[in-house]
């Protein structure tokens, strides 16, 4: 996959020169000739790197950089400048730029600085991804869950759509650990996580480890009925897992609670949606486990 670079410079000659100088690199260049046009394009494009001129007719590159760093703090900015004085360079770094390249460009130096910025961006993206992944199951972790649920609820409210939340809890997990050992428990968690991921049939959905033996499925553009069907498919998949302990095969089951925005009691918030799904999950466990319950406002119904 090629990295995306946005060039913001008022000189068409500079754009043409950069196309030639970076032609051998694994990058895709996008071009803007104005400061304001560059800002808008950056917001839309979300590039991996921005090459930014300091002097432009409709605005200072310094002002553009300051805005970009506030709005897109993970996107590196390299200044393109004809100035060589220390004051200009210091100001560029103080505003958050990661580097600068002096015009006219030396081809070797330009490529090296671009590669270095993109390499650091790649490492940062990798670290950010790992920070949101549960090491044992490979699912998204609780931090990711919190952010994703908030984004899903906000999007649904803004666009008049729905979102369902499925909470899943492995039945009698402590007993499994006590009888078969923690390595077996870890294996159960991994295989249940795989079953949930394989059951995710909703576009842009997410499966997360909420904590301990509890997992969650965020289902955008999904109502309660469809959420129940997804959860029921996952329940059946988990019950059908072939998990062997030393003494022989072990049947693993899970209980599920499902809620959508209509299940929220007072106001529609991520916390209210989570509370509704938790109520439904509690009902499933109280009603015998290995089943899916749905939360419909204050009334709970369940189906085995």
Short mmCIF file of the C-alpha atoms (twelve columns), coordinates in Angstrom:
data_MODEL
# 
_entry.id   MODEL 
# 
loop_
_atom_site.group_PDB 
_atom_site.id 
_atom_site.type_symbol 
_atom_site.label_atom_id 
_atom_site.label_alt_id 
_atom_site.label_comp_id 
_atom_site.label_asym_id 
_atom_site.label_seq_id 
_atom_site.Cartn_x 
_atom_site.Cartn_y 
_atom_site.Cartn_z 
_atom_site.pdbx_PDB_model_num 
ATOM 1   C CA . UNK A 1   0.000   0.000   0.000   1 
ATOM 2   C CA . UNK A 2   1.339   3.406   -0.948  1 
ATOM 3   C CA . UNK A 3   1.580   6.281   1.523   1 
ATOM 4   C CA . UNK A 4   -0.470  9.395   0.781   1 
ATOM 5   C CA . UNK A 5   1.307   12.758  0.715   1 
ATOM 6   C CA . UNK A 6   -0.445  16.116  0.432   1 
ATOM 7   C CA . UNK A 7   1.633   18.972  -1.013  1 
ATOM 8   C CA . UNK A 8   0.446   22.490  -0.128  1 
ATOM 9   C CA . UNK A 9   2.434   25.068  -2.097  1 
ATOM 10  C CA . UNK A 10  1.437   28.038  -4.269  1 
ATOM 11  C CA . UNK A 11  4.027   27.235  -6.956  1 
ATOM 12  C CA . UNK A 12  2.974   24.828  -9.741  1 
ATOM 13  C CA . UNK A 13  6.686   24.389  -10.506 1 
ATOM 14  C CA . UNK A 14  7.299   23.002  -7.012  1 
ATOM 15  C CA . UNK A 15  4.466   20.507  -7.463  1 
ATOM 16  C CA . UNK A 16  5.910   19.399  -10.786 1 
ATOM 17  C CA . UNK A 17  9.395   19.108  -9.285  1 
ATOM 18  C CA . UNK A 18  8.158   17.012  -6.368  1 
ATOM 19  C CA . UNK A 19  6.351   14.666  -8.734  1 
ATOM 20  C CA . UNK A 20  9.644   14.039  -10.494 1 
ATOM 21  C CA . UNK A 21  11.831  13.838  -7.395  1 
ATOM 22  C CA . UNK A 22  9.483   11.451  -5.532  1 
ATOM 23  C CA . UNK A 23  8.475   9.353   -8.544  1 
ATOM 24  C CA . UNK A 24  10.575  6.411   -7.370  1 
ATOM 25  C CA . UNK A 25  9.041   6.372   -3.878  1 
ATOM 26  C CA . UNK A 26  5.991   4.283   -2.906  1 
ATOM 27  C CA . UNK A 27  3.796   7.339   -2.420  1 
ATOM 28  C CA . UNK A 28  0.749   8.983   -3.965  1 
ATOM 29  C CA . UNK A 29  0.925   12.779  -4.223  1 
ATOM 30  C CA . UNK A 30  -2.063  15.124  -3.919  1 
ATOM 31  C CA . UNK A 31  -1.690  18.827  -4.644  1 
ATOM 32  C CA . UNK A 32  -3.164  22.102  -3.379  1 
ATOM 33  C CA . UNK A 33  -2.052  25.617  -4.354  1 
ATOM 34  C CA . UNK A 34  -3.610  27.601  -1.487  1 
ATOM 35  C CA . UNK A 35  -3.451  27.555  2.294   1 
ATOM 36  C CA . UNK A 36  -7.219  27.297  2.785   1 
ATOM 37  C CA . UNK A 37  -7.593  24.735  0.028   1 
ATOM 38  C CA . UNK A 38  -4.826  22.733  1.642   1 
ATOM 39  C CA . UNK A 39  -6.542  22.787  5.026   1 
ATOM 40  C CA . UNK A 40  -9.815  21.530  3.580   1 
ATOM 41  C CA . UNK A 41  -8.070  18.865  1.506   1 
ATOM 42  C CA . UNK A 42  -6.106  17.660  4.528   1 
ATOM 43  C CA . UNK A 43  -9.301  17.258  6.549   1 
ATOM 44  C CA . UNK A 44  -10.898 15.232  3.774   1 
ATOM 45  C CA . UNK A 45  -7.861  13.218  2.710   1 
ATOM 46  C CA . UNK A 46  -6.240  12.525  6.097   1 
ATOM 47  C CA . UNK A 47  -2.835  11.992  4.452   1 
ATOM 48  C CA . UNK A 48  0.139   10.167  5.917   1 
ATOM 49  C CA . UNK A 49  2.387   13.207  5.416   1 
ATOM 50  C CA . UNK A 50  1.966   16.899  4.514   1 
ATOM 51  C CA . UNK A 51  4.614   18.928  2.677   1 
ATOM 52  C CA . UNK A 52  3.815   22.556  3.455   1 
ATOM 53  C CA . UNK A 53  5.143   25.822  2.017   1 
ATOM 54  C CA . UNK A 54  5.751   28.631  4.507   1 
ATOM 55  C CA . UNK A 55  4.856   31.599  2.279   1 
ATOM 56  C CA . UNK A 56  1.528   31.537  0.406   1 
ATOM 57  C CA . UNK A 57  -0.608  34.430  -0.878  1 
ATOM 58  C CA . UNK A 58  -3.736  33.561  1.124   1 
ATOM 59  C CA . UNK A 59  -2.108  32.610  4.401   1 
ATOM 60  C CA . UNK A 60  1.007   31.676  6.315   1 
ATOM 61  C CA . UNK A 61  2.213   28.101  6.335   1 
ATOM 62  C CA . UNK A 62  2.882   28.584  10.034  1 
ATOM 63  C CA . UNK A 63  -0.814  29.267  10.679  1 
ATOM 64  C CA . UNK A 64  -1.794  26.262  8.566   1 
ATOM 65  C CA . UNK A 65  0.635   24.045  10.472  1 
ATOM 66  C CA . UNK A 66  -0.707  25.228  13.826  1 
ATOM 67  C CA . UNK A 67  -4.258  24.336  12.760  1 
ATOM 68  C CA . UNK A 68  -3.219  20.981  11.317  1 
ATOM 69  C CA . UNK A 69  -1.331  19.977  14.447  1 
ATOM 70  C CA . UNK A 70  -4.388  20.756  16.589  1 
ATOM 71  C CA . UNK A 71  -6.852  18.906  14.346  1 
ATOM 72  C CA . UNK A 72  -4.637  16.099  13.015  1 
ATOM 73  C CA . UNK A 73  -1.948  15.677  15.624  1 
ATOM 74  C CA . UNK A 74  -0.820  12.295  14.276  1 
ATOM 75  C CA . UNK A 75  -0.137  13.607  10.750  1 
ATOM 76  C CA . UNK A 76  3.481   14.752  10.323  1 
ATOM 77  C CA . UNK A 77  4.228   18.069  8.607   1 
ATOM 78  C CA . UNK A 78  7.448   18.865  6.741   1 
ATOM 79  C CA . UNK A 79  7.978   22.510  5.838   1 
ATOM 80  C CA . UNK A 80  9.181   23.469  2.372   1 
ATOM 81  C CA . UNK A 81  11.116  26.673  2.734   1 
ATOM 82  C CA . UNK A 82  13.587  28.895  0.966   1 
ATOM 83  C CA . UNK A 83  14.617  30.369  4.318   1 
ATOM 84  C CA . UNK A 84  17.739  29.051  6.010   1 
ATOM 85  C CA . UNK A 85  17.791  31.216  9.155   1 
ATOM 86  C CA . UNK A 86  17.651  29.596  12.578  1 
ATOM 87  C CA . UNK A 87  14.630  31.624  13.700  1 
ATOM 88  C CA . UNK A 88  12.442  30.209  10.913  1 
ATOM 89  C CA . UNK A 89  13.554  26.654  11.624  1 
ATOM 90  C CA . UNK A 90  12.978  26.990  15.373  1 
ATOM 91  C CA . UNK A 91  9.509   28.434  14.831  1 
ATOM 92  C CA . UNK A 92  8.646   25.547  12.496  1 
ATOM 93  C CA . UNK A 93  9.614   22.958  15.105  1 
ATOM 94  C CA . UNK A 94  7.870   24.874  17.903  1 
ATOM 95  C CA . UNK A 95  4.621   24.746  15.915  1 
ATOM 96  C CA . UNK A 96  4.841   20.975  15.656  1 
ATOM 97  C CA . UNK A 97  6.518   20.323  12.305  1 
ATOM 98  C CA . UNK A 98  8.667   17.193  12.260  1 
ATOM 99  C CA . UNK A 99  11.193  18.441  9.703   1 
ATOM 100 C CA . UNK A 100 11.951  20.985  6.987   1 
ATOM 101 C CA . UNK A 101 13.427  20.822  3.504   1 
ATOM 102 C CA . UNK A 102 15.191  23.808  2.015   1 
ATOM 103 C CA . UNK A 103 14.490  24.923  -1.560  1 
ATOM 104 C CA . UNK A 104 15.972  24.190  -4.050  1 
ATOM 105 C CA . UNK A 105 15.676  20.513  -3.100  1 
ATOM 106 C CA . UNK A 106 18.526  18.097  -3.022  1 
ATOM 107 C CA . UNK A 107 16.941  14.894  -4.334  1 
ATOM 108 C CA . UNK A 108 18.724  12.515  -1.954  1 
ATOM 109 C CA . UNK A 109 17.996  14.693  1.084   1 
ATOM 110 C CA . UNK A 110 14.348  15.181  0.113   1 
ATOM 111 C CA . UNK A 111 13.724  11.457  -0.265  1 
ATOM 112 C CA . UNK A 112 15.538  10.670  2.986   1 
ATOM 113 C CA . UNK A 113 13.521  13.179  4.995   1 
ATOM 114 C CA . UNK A 114 10.224  12.025  3.474   1 
ATOM 115 C CA . UNK A 115 11.074  8.375   4.181   1 
ATOM 116 C CA . UNK A 116 12.044  9.181   7.768   1 
ATOM 117 C CA . UNK A 117 8.772   11.033  8.442   1 
ATOM 118 C CA . UNK A 118 6.689   8.250   6.906   1 
ATOM 119 C CA . UNK A 119 8.623   5.608   8.847   1 
ATOM 120 C CA . UNK A 120 7.939   7.358   12.166  1 
ATOM 121 C CA . UNK A 121 4.255   7.749   11.206  1 
ATOM 122 C CA . UNK A 122 4.080   4.012   10.458  1 
ATOM 123 C CA . UNK A 123 5.570   3.157   13.872  1 
ATOM 124 C CA . UNK A 124 3.142   5.508   15.615  1 
ATOM 125 C CA . UNK A 125 0.175   3.956   13.803  1 
ATOM 126 C CA . UNK A 126 1.365   0.486   14.776  1 
ATOM 127 C CA . UNK A 127 1.717   1.443   18.430  1 
ATOM 128 C CA . UNK A 128 -1.728  3.069   18.417  1 
ATOM 129 C CA . UNK A 129 -3.239  -0.083  16.934  1 
ATOM 130 C CA . UNK A 130 -1.550  -2.338  19.469  1 
ATOM 131 C CA . UNK A 131 -2.720  -0.096  22.294  1 
ATOM 132 C CA . UNK A 132 -6.299  -0.903  21.285  1 
ATOM 133 C CA . UNK A 133 -5.912  -4.677  20.945  1 
ATOM 134 C CA . UNK A 134 -6.357  -7.247  23.712  1 
ATOM 135 C CA . UNK A 135 -3.171  -9.335  23.793  1 
ATOM 136 C CA . UNK A 136 -4.832  -12.638 24.759  1 
ATOM 137 C CA . UNK A 137 -7.799  -12.775 22.375  1 
ATOM 138 C CA . UNK A 138 -6.708  -10.428 19.580  1 
ATOM 139 C CA . UNK A 139 -10.013 -8.572  19.913  1 
ATOM 140 C CA . UNK A 140 -10.328 -4.823  20.308  1 
ATOM 141 C CA . UNK A 141 -9.870  -3.892  23.968  1 
ATOM 142 C CA . UNK A 142 -11.936 -1.883  26.449  1 
ATOM 143 C CA . UNK A 143 -10.400 1.455   25.463  1 
ATOM 144 C CA . UNK A 144 -11.343 0.816   21.839  1 
ATOM 145 C CA . UNK A 145 -14.821 -0.319  22.906  1 
ATOM 146 C CA . UNK A 146 -15.497 2.899   24.823  1 
ATOM 147 C CA . UNK A 147 -14.409 5.123   21.929  1 
ATOM 148 C CA . UNK A 148 -16.154 3.057   19.255  1 
ATOM 149 C CA . UNK A 149 -19.451 2.854   21.151  1 
ATOM 150 C CA . UNK A 150 -19.502 6.600   21.693  1 
ATOM 151 C CA . UNK A 151 -18.794 7.208   17.989  1 
ATOM 152 C CA . UNK A 152 -21.483 4.710   16.932  1 
ATOM 153 C CA . UNK A 153 -24.166 6.247   19.165  1 
ATOM 154 C CA . UNK A 154 -23.256 9.786   18.077  1 
ATOM 155 C CA . UNK A 155 -23.406 8.800   14.403  1 
ATOM 156 C CA . UNK A 156 -26.753 7.038   14.839  1 
ATOM 157 C CA . UNK A 157 -28.331 10.028  16.615  1 
ATOM 158 C CA . UNK A 158 -27.007 12.474  14.029  1 
ATOM 159 C CA . UNK A 159 -28.236 10.434  11.069  1 
ATOM 160 C CA . UNK A 160 -31.469 9.089   12.499  1 
ATOM 161 C CA . UNK A 161 -30.284 5.468   12.342  1 
ATOM 162 C CA . UNK A 162 -29.875 2.793   14.994  1 
ATOM 163 C CA . UNK A 163 -27.109 0.812   16.650  1 
ATOM 164 C CA . UNK A 164 -27.342 -2.434  18.592  1 
ATOM 165 C CA . UNK A 165 -25.044 -3.569  21.373  1 
ATOM 166 C CA . UNK A 166 -24.566 -7.238  22.251  1 
ATOM 167 C CA . UNK A 167 -22.949 -8.137  25.567  1 
ATOM 168 C CA . UNK A 168 -21.742 -11.747 25.935  1 
ATOM 169 C CA . UNK A 169 -20.553 -13.559 29.052  1 
ATOM 170 C CA . UNK A 170 -19.061 -17.070 29.112  1 
ATOM 171 C CA . UNK A 171 -21.151 -19.241 31.425  1 
ATOM 172 C CA . UNK A 172 -19.472 -20.601 34.582  1 
ATOM 173 C CA . UNK A 173 -16.058 -19.414 33.425  1 
ATOM 174 C CA . UNK A 174 -14.571 -19.479 36.944  1 
ATOM 175 C CA . UNK A 175 -15.616 -23.127 37.237  1 
ATOM 176 C CA . UNK A 176 -13.844 -23.900 33.937  1 
ATOM 177 C CA . UNK A 177 -10.668 -22.257 35.236  1 
ATOM 178 C CA . UNK A 178 -10.870 -24.035 38.594  1 
ATOM 179 C CA . UNK A 179 -11.487 -27.493 37.083  1 
ATOM 180 C CA . UNK A 180 -9.206  -27.372 34.048  1 
ATOM 181 C CA . UNK A 181 -6.600  -24.693 34.815  1 
ATOM 182 C CA . UNK A 182 -5.955  -21.189 33.567  1 
ATOM 183 C CA . UNK A 183 -4.237  -22.243 30.305  1 
ATOM 184 C CA . UNK A 184 -7.475  -24.019 29.369  1 
ATOM 185 C CA . UNK A 185 -9.422  -20.897 30.350  1 
ATOM 186 C CA . UNK A 186 -7.207  -18.811 28.089  1 
ATOM 187 C CA . UNK A 187 -7.881  -21.236 25.240  1 
ATOM 188 C CA . UNK A 188 -11.616 -20.918 25.844  1 
ATOM 189 C CA . UNK A 189 -11.372 -17.127 25.705  1 
ATOM 190 C CA . UNK A 190 -9.471  -17.237 22.407  1 
ATOM 191 C CA . UNK A 191 -11.867 -19.681 20.769  1 
ATOM 192 C CA . UNK A 192 -14.946 -17.799 21.954  1 
ATOM 193 C CA . UNK A 193 -13.403 -14.600 20.586  1 
ATOM 194 C CA . UNK A 194 -12.876 -16.300 17.225  1 
ATOM 195 C CA . UNK A 195 -16.475 -17.557 17.219  1 
ATOM 196 C CA . UNK A 196 -17.817 -14.068 17.933  1 
ATOM 197 C CA . UNK A 197 -15.670 -12.544 15.193  1 
ATOM 198 C CA . UNK A 198 -16.813 -15.172 12.699  1 
ATOM 199 C CA . UNK A 199 -20.445 -14.450 13.632  1 
ATOM 200 C CA . UNK A 200 -20.133 -10.717 12.958  1 
ATOM 201 C CA . UNK A 201 -22.310 -10.232 9.881   1 
ATOM 202 C CA . UNK A 202 -22.860 -6.470  10.219  1 
ATOM 203 C CA . UNK A 203 -20.863 -4.055  8.082   1 
ATOM 204 C CA . UNK A 204 -18.518 -1.851  10.145  1 
ATOM 205 C CA . UNK A 205 -19.307 -3.863  13.273  1 
ATOM 206 C CA . UNK A 206 -16.749 -4.481  16.007  1 
ATOM 207 C CA . UNK A 207 -16.074 -7.267  18.499  1 
ATOM 208 C CA . UNK A 208 -14.331 -6.264  21.724  1 
ATOM 209 C CA . UNK A 209 -13.162 -7.843  24.934  1 
ATOM 210 C CA . UNK A 210 -15.012 -5.831  27.552  1 
ATOM 211 C CA . UNK A 211 -13.266 -7.385  30.538  1 
ATOM 212 C CA . UNK A 212 -12.568 -10.814 32.004  1 
ATOM 213 C CA . UNK A 213 -14.821 -13.353 30.289  1 
ATOM 214 C CA . UNK A 214 -17.214 -10.655 29.028  1 
ATOM 215 C CA . UNK A 215 -17.165 -9.576  25.384  1 
ATOM 216 C CA . UNK A 216 -19.185 -7.147  23.282  1 
ATOM 217 C CA . UNK A 217 -20.376 -6.694  19.721  1 
ATOM 218 C CA . UNK A 218 -21.118 -3.177  18.418  1 
ATOM 219 C CA . UNK A 219 -23.520 -3.389  15.475  1 
ATOM 220 C CA . UNK A 220 -24.077 -0.113  13.554  1 
ATOM 221 C CA . UNK A 221 -27.284 0.391   11.542  1 
ATOM 222 C CA . UNK A 222 -28.847 -2.546  13.397  1 
ATOM 223 C CA . UNK A 223 -32.126 -2.787  15.296  1 
ATOM 224 C CA . UNK A 224 -33.048 -5.055  18.184  1 
ATOM 225 C CA . UNK A 225 -34.419 -7.880  16.042  1 
ATOM 226 C CA . UNK A 226 -31.364 -8.106  13.834  1 
ATOM 227 C CA . UNK A 227 -29.105 -7.752  16.863  1 
ATOM 228 C CA . UNK A 228 -30.861 -10.753 18.412  1 
ATOM 229 C CA . UNK A 229 -30.250 -12.804 15.265  1 
ATOM 230 C CA . UNK A 230 -26.531 -11.954 15.307  1 
ATOM 231 C CA . UNK A 231 -26.296 -12.847 18.994  1 
ATOM 232 C CA . UNK A 232 -28.221 -16.092 18.504  1 
ATOM 233 C CA . UNK A 233 -25.866 -17.105 15.712  1 
ATOM 234 C CA . UNK A 234 -22.909 -16.394 17.982  1 
ATOM 235 C CA . UNK A 235 -24.490 -18.365 20.830  1 
ATOM 236 C CA . UNK A 236 -24.943 -21.404 18.603  1 
ATOM 237 C CA . UNK A 237 -21.388 -21.087 17.273  1 
ATOM 238 C CA . UNK A 238 -19.954 -21.035 20.806  1 
ATOM 239 C CA . UNK A 239 -22.012 -24.026 21.900  1 
ATOM 240 C CA . UNK A 240 -20.710 -25.923 18.870  1 
ATOM 241 C CA . UNK A 241 -17.047 -25.314 19.672  1 
ATOM 242 C CA . UNK A 242 -14.863 -28.381 20.095  1 
ATOM 243 C CA . UNK A 243 -12.709 -27.575 23.102  1 
ATOM 244 C CA . UNK A 244 -10.843 -30.484 24.646  1 
ATOM 245 C CA . UNK A 245 -9.433  -30.645 28.138  1 
ATOM 246 C CA . UNK A 246 -7.200  -33.433 29.542  1 
ATOM 247 C CA . UNK A 247 -10.260 -35.367 30.659  1 
ATOM 248 C CA . UNK A 248 -12.045 -34.996 27.328  1 
ATOM 249 C CA . UNK A 249 -14.223 -32.526 25.402  1 
ATOM 250 C CA . UNK A 250 -15.846 -29.678 27.331  1 
ATOM 251 C CA . UNK A 251 -19.068 -27.937 26.315  1 
ATOM 252 C CA . UNK A 252 -18.759 -24.165 26.574  1 
ATOM 253 C CA . UNK A 253 -21.784 -21.877 26.480  1 
ATOM 254 C CA . UNK A 254 -22.370 -18.137 26.763  1 
ATOM 255 C CA . UNK A 255 -25.237 -15.829 27.697  1 
ATOM 256 C CA . UNK A 256 -26.110 -12.752 25.666  1 
ATOM 257 C CA . UNK A 257 -27.871 -9.452  26.251  1 
ATOM 258 C CA . UNK A 258 -28.966 -7.274  23.325  1 
ATOM 259 C CA . UNK A 259 -30.106 -3.648  23.294  1 
ATOM 260 C CA . UNK A 260 -30.560 -0.887  20.727  1 
ATOM 261 C CA . UNK A 261 -31.283 2.821   21.042  1 
ATOM 262 C CA . UNK A 262 -34.975 2.142   21.720  1 
ATOM 263 C CA . UNK A 263 -33.908 0.278   24.859  1 
ATOM 264 C CA . UNK A 264 -32.424 3.377   26.529  1 
ATOM 265 C CA . UNK A 265 -34.438 4.514   29.543  1 
ATOM 266 C CA . UNK A 266 -34.186 8.302   29.829  1 
ATOM 267 C CA . UNK A 267 -31.752 9.641   27.260  1 
ATOM 268 C CA . UNK A 268 -29.843 8.059   24.412  1 
ATOM 269 C CA . UNK A 269 -26.205 7.818   25.492  1 
ATOM 270 C CA . UNK A 270 -23.493 5.159   25.274  1 
ATOM 271 C CA . UNK A 271 -23.849 4.593   29.025  1 
ATOM 272 C CA . UNK A 272 -27.623 4.113   28.718  1 
ATOM 273 C CA . UNK A 273 -27.206 1.659   25.846  1 
ATOM 274 C CA . UNK A 274 -24.590 -0.295  27.797  1 
ATOM 275 C CA . UNK A 275 -26.831 -0.370  30.874  1 
ATOM 276 C CA . UNK A 276 -29.724 -1.727  28.804  1 
ATOM 277 C CA . UNK A 277 -27.560 -4.477  27.290  1 
ATOM 278 C CA . UNK A 278 -26.253 -5.356  30.769  1 
ATOM 279 C CA . UNK A 279 -29.835 -5.665  32.059  1 
ATOM 280 C CA . UNK A 280 -30.642 -8.033  29.238  1 
ATOM 281 C CA . UNK A 281 -27.478 -10.051 29.898  1 
ATOM 282 C CA . UNK A 282 -28.398 -10.360 33.569  1 
ATOM 283 C CA . UNK A 283 -31.842 -11.599 32.549  1 
ATOM 284 C CA . UNK A 284 -30.290 -14.238 30.268  1 
ATOM 285 C CA . UNK A 285 -28.090 -15.547 33.072  1 
ATOM 286 C CA . UNK A 286 -30.890 -15.461 35.632  1 
ATOM 287 C CA . UNK A 287 -33.181 -17.335 33.236  1 
ATOM 288 C CA . UNK A 288 -30.890 -20.320 32.842  1 
ATOM 289 C CA . UNK A 289 -27.855 -19.150 30.794  1 
ATOM 290 C CA . UNK A 290 -26.944 -20.232 27.263  1 
ATOM 291 C CA . UNK A 291 -29.585 -17.917 25.819  1 
ATOM 292 C CA . UNK A 292 -30.135 -14.472 24.299  1 
ATOM 293 C CA . UNK A 293 -32.243 -11.832 26.036  1 
ATOM 294 C CA . UNK A 294 -33.245 -8.478  24.577  1 
ATOM 295 C CA . UNK A 295 -33.915 -5.232  26.406  1 
ATOM 296 C CA . UNK A 296 -37.019 -3.342  25.266  1 
ATOM 297 C CA . UNK A 297 -37.092 -0.171  27.343  1 
ATOM 298 C CA . UNK A 298 -37.896 -1.397  30.883  1 
ATOM 299 C CA . UNK A 299 -39.402 -4.713  29.775  1 
ATOM 300 C CA . UNK A 300 -37.123 -7.700  29.303  1 
ATOM 301 C CA . UNK A 301 -37.977 -10.661 27.125  1 
ATOM 302 C CA . UNK A 302 -35.805 -13.664 26.399  1 
ATOM 303 C CA . UNK A 303 -35.587 -16.455 23.854  1 
ATOM 304 C CA . UNK A 304 -33.698 -19.716 24.169  1 
# 
